[in-house]
Amino acid sequence: MGSEQPETYATDKKTLPFSEQHYFSSYDHFGIHEEMLKDRVRTLSYRNAIMKNKHLFKDKIVLDVGCGTGVLSMFAAQAGAKHVLAVDMSNIIEMAQKVIDVNGFSERITLFRGKLEDVKLPYDKVDIIISEWMGYFLLYESMLDTVLVARDMYLKEGGLLFPDKASIHVAMIEDEEYKNDKIHFWEDPMQLYGFDYSPFVKIAMVEPLVDTVDNGAVVTSHYKLIDFDLNTVTIEQLAFHRTFRLKATRDDRVHALLAWFDIDFPSDTPENVVSFSTGAHATYTHWKQTVFYLDRVLDVKKGEEISGSLASRPNEFNNRDLDIELEFNFPASGPDDSRRTTGKYNYFLR
Ligand SMILES: C[S@@+](CC[C@H](N)C(=O)[O-])C[C@H]1O[C@@H](n2cnc3c(N)ncnc32)[C@H](O)[C@@H]1O
């Protein structure tokens, strides 16, 4: 099936809503793929998960949802898959075809250009689905929706998803210096050429910050907010509302809630299970962490608790963006004191 161009052209980009055209165009350029390939935690986790479980891939039909440059498809082919079907809507698929050809995989990997939701695959069912769909705060981009559509359309009964588990975690951080730089900057005419830029404070607060946080800034315990089992979760369940409880691990000042995600791949033997974390305690990944600033500072003492809840749902106008609502109570329990405070914030991850 070797070819110069991907075989089919299932979706006419011009017919997609502008926000979708924009989304897929963001994957056209090689730069974003360079960043993903250079993220060795990400890419080696997929390679290890596939290679340590070669026996699961041997002679199997594999579907790669959103193949990009084709790297995961080539891992699956190296692991012995009989045939890999690789789908991508973005123009990067033309480069994927060249890469697959020069690496000698054209007979075993077939590329399909278009949205997964529209392509016509040559098999009714596949044995394994591989996909790298994770966005900032795990769910930004809503690409998991597409993987769940692929699961329901194509995955055989008992088939495998790589990865198959994902979880979101939170903790509180001390972040005075950075909060000054990102939020209080807008309140400081001295830094703004004598002008009043205070209208910007509100919009700076509303956007969670995606950046790397030093693990030393974490001043509470960690809390697993939600676990997703990709084998069973529905698209509706990706909108969630969960409570949390965090215990201060030292006396300090709290400026923000920190969120990150962990990923697990399946195996039939515990020692071959591959996992990675995008937390501040783990090695850097291009997902970094997500920081939600509070509009006030909490003076916490070791052992005290902060309780709260976080709700996340796709934005109604662009479902790839997320509306996130955070509430907290401090101290979570104990005698009333002058520091008692509650807060409720709306954030918009776009
Ligand atoms: C995060 S990148 C991963 C690329 C590659 N699998 C890798 O690991 O380097 C996601 C890719 O999925 C594609 N994609 C997202 N949604 C898709 C859909 N509904 N149909 C087809 N391709 C999609 C994007 O164009 C992008 O190239």
The ligand as a Tripos MOL2 file, in Angstrom:
@<TRIPOS>MOLECULE
LIG
   27    29     1     0     0
SMALL
NO_CHARGES

@<TRIPOS>ATOM
      1 C1         -1.1630   15.7260   20.0900 C.3       1 LIG1
      2 S1         -0.9460   15.3900   18.3690 S.3       1 LIG1
      3 C2         -0.1630   13.8000   18.4250 C.3       1 LIG1
      4 C3          0.5990   13.4460   17.1570 C.3       1 LIG1
      5 C4          1.3190   12.1150   17.1730 C.3       1 LIG1
      6 N1          0.4110   11.0170   17.4560 N.3       1 LIG1
      7 C5          2.4590   12.0830   18.1490 C.2       1 LIG1
      8 O1          2.3330   11.3930   19.1600 O.co2     1 LIG1
      9 O2          3.4620   12.7680   17.9260 O.co2     1 LIG1
     10 C6         -2.6060   15.0690   17.8970 C.3       1 LIG1
     11 C7         -2.8460   14.8970   16.4130 C.3       1 LIG1
     12 O3         -4.1900   14.4580   16.2690 O.3       1 LIG1
     13 C8         -4.7900   15.0700   15.1410 C.3       1 LIG1
     14 N2         -6.2400   15.0710   15.3810 N.ar      1 LIG1
     15 C9         -6.9080   15.6310   16.4150 C.ar      1 LIG1
     16 N3         -8.2280   15.3960   16.3180 N.ar      1 LIG1
     17 C10        -8.4020   14.6530   15.2010 C.ar      1 LIG1
     18 C11        -9.5570   14.1120   14.5470 C.ar      1 LIG1
     19 N4        -10.7820   14.2840   15.0480 N.pl3     1 LIG1
     20 N5         -9.3840   13.4210   13.4020 N.ar      1 LIG1
     21 C12        -8.1400   13.2720   12.8730 C.ar      1 LIG1
     22 N6         -7.0230   13.7700   13.4270 N.ar      1 LIG1
     23 C13        -7.1420   14.4500   14.5840 C.ar      1 LIG1
     24 C14        -4.1440   16.4550   15.0880 C.3       1 LIG1
     25 O4         -4.2060   16.9840   13.7700 O.3       1 LIG1
     26 C15        -2.7150   16.1580   15.5710 C.3       1 LIG1
     27 O5         -1.8430   15.9130   14.4860 O.3       1 LIG1
@<TRIPOS>BOND
     1     1     2 1
     2     2     3 1
     3     2    10 1
     4     3     4 1
     5     4     5 1
     6     5     6 1
     7     5     7 1
     8     7     8 2
     9     7     9 1
    10    10    11 1
    11    11    12 1
    12    11    26 1
    13    12    13 1
    14    13    14 1
    15    13    24 1
    16    14    15 ar
    17    14    23 ar
    18    15    16 ar
    19    16    17 ar
    20    17    18 ar
    21    17    23 ar
    22    18    19 1
    23    18    20 ar
    24    20    21 ar
    25    21    22 ar
    26    22    23 ar
    27    24    25 1
    28    24    26 1
    29    26    27 1
@<TRIPOS>SUBSTRUCTURE
     1 LIG1         1 GROUP 0 **** ****
